[in-house]
Amino acid sequence: MAKAAPRGARTNRHLARVTTLAVAALVATQWLASAAGIGAH
Protein backbone atom coordinates (compact mmCIF):
# COMPACT_ATOMS: atom_id res chain seq x y z
CA MET A 1 0.00 0.00 0.00
CA ALA A 2 2.85 2.39 0.82
CA LYS A 3 4.38 2.02 -2.64
CA ALA A 4 1.03 2.36 -4.44
CA ALA A 5 0.53 6.03 -3.55
CA PRO A 6 3.86 7.37 -4.93
CA ARG A 7 3.42 5.26 -8.07
CA GLY A 8 -0.09 6.65 -8.55
CA ALA A 9 1.11 10.23 -8.01
CA ARG A 10 3.92 9.70 -10.50
CA THR A 11 1.48 8.25 -13.05
CA ASN A 12 -0.93 11.17 -12.65
CA ARG A 13 1.93 13.64 -12.99
CA HIS A 14 3.15 11.81 -16.09
CA LEU A 15 -0.35 11.83 -17.62
CA ALA A 16 -0.64 15.55 -16.90
CA ARG A 17 2.70 16.18 -18.58
CA VAL A 18 1.82 14.07 -21.62
CA THR A 19 -1.57 15.79 -21.90
CA THR A 20 0.07 19.21 -21.70
CA LEU A 21 2.58 18.26 -24.39
CA ALA A 22 -0.19 16.85 -26.58
CA VAL A 23 -2.25 20.04 -26.27
CA ALA A 24 0.82 22.19 -26.95
CA ALA A 25 1.63 20.12 -30.04
CA LEU A 26 -1.96 20.41 -31.26
CA VAL A 27 -1.97 24.18 -30.78
CA ALA A 28 1.40 24.50 -32.51
CA THR A 29 0.18 22.39 -35.44
CA GLN A 30 -2.98 24.47 -35.78
CA TRP A 31 -0.97 27.70 -35.58
CA LEU A 32 1.52 26.51 -38.20
CA ALA A 33 -1.31 25.38 -40.47
CA SER A 34 -3.00 28.77 -40.09
CA ALA A 35 0.25 30.64 -40.71
CA ALA A 36 1.00 28.48 -43.76
CA GLY A 37 -2.53 29.08 -45.06
CA ILE A 38 -2.19 32.83 -44.63
CA GLY A 39 1.25 32.78 -46.30
CA ALA A 40 -0.02 30.68 -49.21
CA HIS A 41 -2.86 33.08 -49.86
N, C-alpha and C positions, 0 to 999 in steps of 0.2 A: 504493500500500500504506500509506503514511504517513497518508493521510486516511481510510482505511477503519477504522482502530482507534478514533479519536475518534467517528466517526459511529456505530459499533457500540456504543460505551459510552453514547453519548447515547440511542440507541434503547432499550438495555436499561434505562437509568435511567427513560426515559419510560414503558416498559411497566410497570416496577415501580410508578411513580407512578399510572398509570391503574388497575392492578390494586388498589392500596391504596385508591384512591378508590371503585372499584367495590365492594370488600368493605365499606368504610365505609357506602356508600349502601345496600347490602343489609342490613347490620346495623341501620341507622337505620330502614329500611322495616319490618323485622321487629319492631323495638322499638315503633314507632308503631302497627303493626297490633295488637300484643299490648296496648299501653296502651289503644287504642281499644276493643278487645274487652272488656277489664276494665272500662272506663268504661261501656260499653253495658250490660253485665250488672250 
